[in-house]
Amino acid sequence: MAEGSDTTLTADIKSFASGHGGAKAVIEYVGKRGARIVLVGEDGEWTDQFAAAGTDVARQACETAGVEVENEWERELMEQMRPSNDLWRSMSRRSMAR
């Protein structure tokens, strides 16, 4: 499977979902660059994947992987997300530009 291929994307989504007790996805359009798939596991862990071919490929990959796609960021889904310690550390090192 080539890096960035549809089958790799589907396998990565399926792997994340199975490792976190299931998952839900939100797909965000990123213009000509494609689509960002944010996966939120049932345990609160989250990650993202990138579908360079667009939102239709992202939706198909999620469907094939058995992951439900939410239409938008619902409050319940956002409350379920649990930022990792690595994310908190990386955010603390950032400085705001004026």
C-alpha positions in Angstrom: 0.0 0.0 0.0 1.5 3.3 -1.0 1.7 6.2 1.5 -1.4 8.4 1.2 -3.4 5.8 -0.8 -7.1 5.2 -0.2 -6.4 1.8 1.2 -3.7 3.1 3.6 -6.1 5.8 4.8 -8.9 3.3 5.4 -6.5 1.0 7.2 -5.2 3.8 9.4 -8.7 4.9 10.3 -9.8 1.3 11.1 -6.6 0.7 13.2 -7.3 3.8 15.3 -10.9 2.9 15.8 -10.1 -0.6 16.9 -7.4 0.6 19.3 -9.7 3.1 21.0 -13.0 1.2 21.4 -14.5 2.7 18.3 -14.4 6.2 16.9 -16.3 9.1 15.3 -15.0 11.3 12.6 -15.4 15.0 11.6 -14.3 15.8 8.1 -13.0 19.3 7.4 -12.6 20.7 3.9 -9.1 22.2 3.4 -9.6 23.7 0.0 -7.5 22.4 -3.0 -5.3 20.5 -0.5 -8.0 18.0 0.3 -9.7 17.1 3.6 -8.7 16.7 7.2 -10.3 13.8 9.1 -10.3 14.2 12.8 -10.9 10.9 14.6 -12.2 10.9 18.2 -11.9 7.5 20.0 -14.5 6.3 22.5 -11.7 6.6 25.2 -11.2 10.4 24.4 -8.0 10.0 22.5 -7.9 11.7 19.1 -5.9 12.0 16.0 -6.2 13.3 12.5 -5.6 12.0 9.0 -5.4 13.8 5.7 -7.2 12.8 2.5 -5.5 14.7 -0.4 -8.2 13.6 -2.9 -10.9 15.5 -1.0 -14.0 15.1 1.2 -15.6 12.4 -0.9 -12.6 10.1 -0.5 -12.4 10.9 3.2 -16.1 10.0 3.7 -15.7 6.8 1.7 -12.6 5.8 3.8 -14.5 6.4 7.0 -17.5 4.4 5.8 -15.3 1.5 4.7 -13.5 1.5 8.0 -16.9 1.5 9.9 -16.4 4.9 11.5 -19.4 7.2 11.8 -19.0 10.6 10.3 -20.5 13.6 12.3 -21.8 16.5 10.2 -20.3 19.1 12.5 -18.5 19.5 15.8 -21.2 18.6 18.4 -20.7 19.7 22.0 -20.7 16.1 23.2 -18.0 15.0 20.8 -15.8 18.0 21.8 -16.3 17.2 25.5 -15.2 13.6 24.8 -11.8 14.7 23.4 -9.0 14.4 25.8 -5.8 16.3 24.8 -2.6 14.3 25.3 0.2 15.4 27.6 2.4 15.9 24.5 -0.1 18.4 23.1 -0.3 20.3 26.3 3.6 20.5 26.4 3.8 21.6 22.8 1.1 24.3 23.4 3.0 25.6 26.4 6.2 26.2 24.3 4.4 28.3 21.8 4.5 32.1 22.0 2.0 34.4 20.6 3.1 36.8 17.8 2.2 40.4 18.0 
